[in-house]
Amino acid sequence: MSDTPFGFGLPPEEPEDGDNGKKKGGQGGSQGPADPFGFGSGSGGADNPFAALFGGMGGPEGQMSPGDLGAAFQKLGQMLSYEGGPVNWEMAKDIARQTVAQGTEAGGKDESVSPGERTAVEEAVRLADLWLDGVTSLPSGAGTVVAWSRAEWVEETLPVWKDLVNPLAERVGSAMGDVLPGEMQAMAGPLLGMMRSMGGAMFGTQIGQALGVLAGEVVGSTDVGLPLGPAGKAALLPKNIATFGSGLGVPEEEVRLYLALREAAHQRLFAHVPWLRSHLFGAVEGYARGIKVDTSKLEDVVGQIDPQHPEELQNALQSGMFQPEDTPEQKAALARLETALALVEGWVDAVVHAAAAPHLPSADALRETLRRRRATGGPAEQTFSTLIGLQLRPRRLRDASRLWASLTDARGLEGRDGLWAHPDMLPTAADLDDPDGFVHHEQMDFSELDKMLGDAASGGKGPQKPQTDGGSGADGEDDAKGEGGR
């Protein structure tokens, strides 16, 4: 399978610029064995969910004090008593916050946002919106502007991560109960309950680690091309912006302003294209529905797991027993999602470049830096791949950006942005391969269709009324108005 959820053996992907055969994520050659759920094969450290769960306990030599041992058993008890959904989100949030508190090698530890940083972010987004007014017909979508610490990013984006991850975790996790006949499920109830609790904890641990790392790298609320924060709230992370800009040789205010342009452009798109969010999240759910799990390996090992040795479940997970099957439904949903995200990112790239180029001397350099960051597997893309099985292909991003720029030249701002009025008007994956063909083909007009559908929805049986025997009064007036409007 080419793109799979929770770290299911993602294949190497050729980078756009072919940097000496290096693969995505900076690794050369082919990747190792499949690593279901992204748990890693090590016995300790950040890749081990149990190490993350009980990490920080014990002295320098790893010896636990009685207090540490009691805390460990308390955590284990909480893990086994969990009865929620497929992901233990409380555990995910706690681990993400712990990861953020520890800090990163490049960016140091998390800090509260200062009043000066907050003001700088507000002014940058306000100026960015003024510049964007001249390069897009979509009005501002940022009702409020905020500056977040990394911990605040975790808290504010967690609800959206739940929407993204839960359908996939639910589908994969259901395999635990599907492998046994109904009469045997009743007998094995305690064991299955324990497995579900531990599965939720393992998902939560892995997701918490991933989000904690991602919080140390993202610069806003839309780095992965999705609206991760609350609607209408433009957000930037000053600490991470400073880290991102260090070593670029570009003034910090220019870096901040360029990233503010990207955040504000995303906000405009998601605020004024009402179907876009449900379109993207619907594709994720469609991908989840298409997952088919080969449970033959699970059937072989489920009866051999000793409840007193939970590490056996981790070993079983690492053996590949949840290897998903590739399905046409998954391929279709994944292609739809990848294309939509490429169009979003391409539109933002084209619009931001048009807004920044006349004002920022470093606009070209910053644009290329961000493109290469995505092309070489930036942290946002790697985490997104781990959590929902999607790898947004950089080649599609560049192709989409070129297509939107060509549409601007051929149809103007209104004609270009008008394509977001309906999902069927947007370019397809094939159109990204032939942008000139799409730019110059006859435009489809969905305005009349949308009006007819709206009239039918508001009038109930409106389309059938002309067939009635001369209705009068309010219904007759509505019919007359409806016919006149069409």
DAURMO-V244640 format. One record per residue. N is the residue number from 1. NEAR is the number of other C-alpha atoms within 12 Angstrom. D_CENTER is the distance of its C-alpha to the mean C-alpha in whole Angstrom. Layout:
# DAURMO-V244640
[[N:NEAR:D_CENTER] [N:NEAR:D_CENTER]]
This chain:
# DAURMO-V244640
[[1:25:20] [2:24:18] [3:37:14] [4:42:14] [5:50:12] [6:44:13] [7:41:14] [8:39:17] [9:31:19] [10:34:17] [11:27:19] [12:26:20] [13:31:19] [14:25:22] [15:29:21] [16:26:21] [17:20:24] [18:17:26] [19:18:26] [20:14:29] [21:19:27] [22:22:25] [23:24:22] [24:36:18] [25:31:18] [26:24:21] [27:20:23] [28:19:26] [29:16:27] [30:19:25] [31:20:23] [32:17:25] [33:19:25] [34:31:22] [35:32:20] [36:35:19] [37:48:16] [38:41:16] [39:42:19] [40:32:21] [41:24:25] [42:17:27] [43:17:29] [44:18:28] [45:18:26] [46:30:22] [47:28:21] [48:28:23] [49:42:22] [50:36:26] [51:27:26] [52:34:23] [53:38:24] [54:29:28] [55:28:27] [56:25:30] [57:24:32] [58:19:36] [59:14:38] [60:9:38] [61:9:39] [62:15:37] [63:13:39] [64:19:38] [65:16:40] [66:13:41] [67:14:39] [68:19:36] [69:20:37] [70:16:37] [71:20:34] [72:24:32] [73:19:34] [74:16:33] [75:24:29] [76:24:30] [77:18:31] [78:22:28] [79:36:26] [80:28:29] [81:22:29] [82:27:26] [83:23:26] [84:23:23] [85:27:20] [86:35:18] [87:39:16] [88:35:19] [89:38:16] [90:29:19] [91:35:20] [92:37:16] [93:36:17] [94:29:20] [95:38:19] [96:38:16] [97:34:19] [98:33:22] [99:35:20] [100:34:19] [101:26:23] [102:24:24] [103:26:23] [104:22:22] [105:13:25] [106:18:24] [107:27:23] [108:19:25] [109:26:24] [110:33:23] [111:23:25] [112:20:25] [113:24:25] [114:17:28] [115:14:30] [116:13:30] [117:27:27] [118:24:26] [119:18:28] [120:28:27] [121:41:24] [122:33:25] [123:24:28] [124:34:25] [125:40:23] [126:29:26] [127:28:27] [128:42:24] [129:39:24] [130:25:28] [131:32:27] [132:40:25] [133:25:27] [134:22:29] [135:34:27] [136:35:25] [137:26:26] [138:33:23] [139:26:24] [140:34:23] [141:32:20] [142:35:20] [143:21:22] [144:22:22] [145:35:21] [146:37:21] [147:40:21] [148:38:19] [149:36:20] [150:44:17] [151:36:18] [152:31:18] [153:45:14] [154:44:13] [155:30:15] [156:29:14] [157:35:10] [158:34:11] [159:22:12] [160:24:8] [161:36:7] [162:34:10] [163:30:10] [164:38:7] [165:43:9] [166:35:12] [167:30:13] [168:41:13] [169:44:15] [170:29:17] [171:31:18] [172:42:18] [173:41:20] [174:30:22] [175:31:24] [176:40:26] [177:30:28] [178:23:28] [179:27:30] [180:25:34] [181:14:36] [182:12:36] [183:12:39] [184:16:38] [185:19:35] [186:14:37] [187:13:39] [188:22:36] [189:18:35] [190:17:35] [191:27:33] [192:31:30] [193:28:30] [194:31:30] [195:40:27] [196:34:25] [197:33:25] [198:42:25] [199:42:22] [200:40:20] [201:45:21] [202:45:20] [203:50:16] [204:45:16] [205:43:18] [206:44:16] [207:52:12] [208:44:15] [209:43:16] [210:43:12] [211:44:11] [212:42:15] [213:39:15] [214:37:11] [215:47:13] [216:45:16] [217:43:15] [218:42:12] [219:40:15] [220:50:13] [221:46:11] [222:40:9] [223:42:9] [224:38:6] [225:42:7] [226:42:6] [227:42:8] [228:36:7] [229:35:11] [230:27:14] [231:29:15] [232:27:18] [233:32:17] [234:45:17] [235:45:16] [236:47:17] [237:44:18] [238:43:21] [239:38:22] [240:37:19] [241:38:20] [242:29:24] [243:25:22] [244:31:20] [245:30:24] [246:18:26] [247:14:28] [248:19:27] [249:17:30] [250:24:29] [251:21:30] [252:28:27] [253:26:28] [254:32:27] [255:40:24] [256:45:23] [257:41:24] [258:49:22] [259:48:19] [260:46:20] [261:51:20] [262:47:16] [263:51:15] [264:52:18] [265:51:17] [266:52:14] [267:45:15] [268:39:18] [269:41:16] [270:39:14] [271:27:17] [272:26:20] [273:25:18] [274:19:18] [275:19:17] [276:31:14] [277:30:11] [278:21:13] [279:27:13] [280:34:9] [281:34:9] [282:22:12] [283:33:12] [284:44:9] [285:31:12] [286:29:15] [287:39:13] [288:41:14] [289:29:17] [290:27:18] [291:39:18] [292:27:22] [293:33:23] [294:22:26] [295:26:28] [296:19:31] [297:23:30] [298:32:29] [299:22:32] [300:17:34] [301:24:33] [302:31:32] [303:22:36] [304:18:36] [305:24:34] [306:18:36] [307:21:35] [308:14:36] [309:15:34] [310:27:31] [311:23:30] [312:21:31] [313:36:28] [314:36:26] [315:29:28] [316:31:28] [317:39:24] [318:32:24] [319:25:27] [320:31:25] [321:32:26] [322:43:22] [323:33:22] [324:39:20] [325:25:22] [326:25:21] [327:23:22] [328:17:22] [329:21:20] [330:32:17] [331:27:18] [332:23:18] [333:30:15] [334:40:13] [335:30:15] [336:32:14] [337:37:10] [338:43:11] [339:37:14] [340:40:12] [341:43:10] [342:40:13] [343:45:15] [344:46:13] [345:42:13] [346:40:16] [347:44:17] [348:47:16] [349:41:18] [350:42:21] [351:46:21] [352:43:21] [353:38:23] [354:33:26] [355:33:26] [356:38:26] [357:24:29] [358:16:32] [359:21:31] [360:28:29] [361:20:31] [362:26:29] [363:30:26] [364:25:26] [365:22:26] [366:33:23] [367:33:21] [368:18:22] [369:24:21] [370:34:18] [371:31:18] [372:25:19] [373:27:17] [374:34:14] [375:34:17] [376:34:18] [377:32:14] [378:31:13] [379:30:12] [380:37:8] [381:35:8] [382:37:10] [383:37:8] [384:37:5] [385:37:9] [386:38:10] [387:45:8] [388:46:7] [389:42:10] [390:45:8] [391:44:10] [392:42:10] [393:38:14] [394:33:15] [395:31:18] [396:36:17] [397:36:16] [398:34:19] [399:34:21] [400:41:19] [401:33:20] [402:32:23] [403:41:23] [404:44:22] [405:33:25] [406:28:28] [407:33:27] [408:27:28] [409:20:31] [410:21:32] [411:22:31] [412:20:31] [413:27:28] [414:20:29] [415:28:29] [416:31:25] [417:32:23] [418:29:25] [419:34:23] [420:33:20] [421:24:23] [422:22:22] [423:25:20] [424:21:23] [425:24:24] [426:37:21] [427:39:21] [428:28:20] [429:28:20] [430:19:23] [431:24:24] [432:30:22] [433:21:25] [434:20:27] [435:27:26] [436:22:30] [437:19:31] [438:29:28] [439:31:29] [440:19:32] [441:16:32] [442:11:33] [443:21:31] [444:21:30] [445:19:31] [446:19:29] [447:17:31] [448:13:34] [449:15:32] [450:16:30] [451:16:33] [452:19:35] [453:19:32] [454:16:32] [455:22:35] [456:21:35] [457:13:33] [458:14:35] [459:21:38] [460:15:38] [461:17:40] [462:26:41] [463:23:41] [464:15:44] [465:23:46] [466:19:48] [467:12:49] [468:14:51] [469:10:54] [470:13:54] [471:17:52] [472:14:53] [473:10:52] [474:12:49] [475:22:47] [476:20:50] [477:18:49] [478:24:45] [479:28:46] [480:20:48] [481:15:45] [482:24:42] [483:17:45] [484:9:46] [485:12:42] [486:17:41]]
